[in-house]
Amino acid sequence: MAMQPMQARTDWTRLLMGALKAGAAATVTDEDLAAAVKDEVREMDAQNHVCSASSPYTKRLKRLTRGMTSANGIKLNFKVYKTSDINAFACPDGSVRVFSALMDILNDNELLGVIGHEIGHVALRHSKKAWRSAMMRSAASDVIGSRSETWAALSDSYVGALNSLALSAKHSRTHETEADDYGYNFLKKAGKNPWAMGLAFIKMKQLSEGKNKSRYDKWLQAFSSHPDFDKRIERMRQRAKSDGYSTK
């Protein structure tokens, strides 16, 4: 079932626009963001085909994420959307959603690497920082309240699966590196092989260079606005070797 991300945006957009106009954008808390996103995720779960507990996809994800209960104080919950789209995302409320088509093309370690990276963005509050920065720029440009191309771009640029202003702006190179490092440490702490981060980047590089690369473009672009895979692979390789993990 294809995703329908535009359905849940209106109320959240109105809420945040009102806050910004009142001069309160800089004071939006983690709790405010999580509460608003939780409502949107609940609606998205209702709109999409969530795999049941008996589904092989759900069983696989549950097995892989066993022990991954929280990240920097944010309680995590995992679900699989049965869809031909390729994506995965994590939200400020701790909701992690993985698409079945992505699970079909990644092995367990590669999938863990993707999940670790996405959780890193949430744990480090990158979504809130990116949203606030984007909204401040919008206010300065006097585009708040309009349906301009700038507004549409801010609304639709994050993961493709969740078009909420809470998750609007692409992450910076610094945020991507921080998410890589957090994902590595998160997997290590959870008792997983953190080299999974490097394996995920290796698979992404292969997909970006393959003959069917157009099928994966949207996901690869959403995963990183600076996909310098060679440098990220080598960085993870050196960390894993230093920590005594095999990188073969």
ABEGO torsion letter per residue (X at the ends): XBBBAAAAAAAAAAAAAAAAAAGAAAABBAAAAAAAAAAAAAAAAAABBBBBAABAAAAAAAAAABGBABBGGBBBBBBBBBBABBBBBBBAAGBBBBBAAAAAABBAAAAAAAAAAAAAAAAAGAAAAAAAAAAAAAAAAGABGBABAAAAAAAAABAGABBBAAAABBBBAAAAAAAAAAAAAAAAAAGBBAAAAAAAAAAAAAAAABAAAAAAAAAAAAABABBBAAAAAAAAAAAAAAAGBBAX
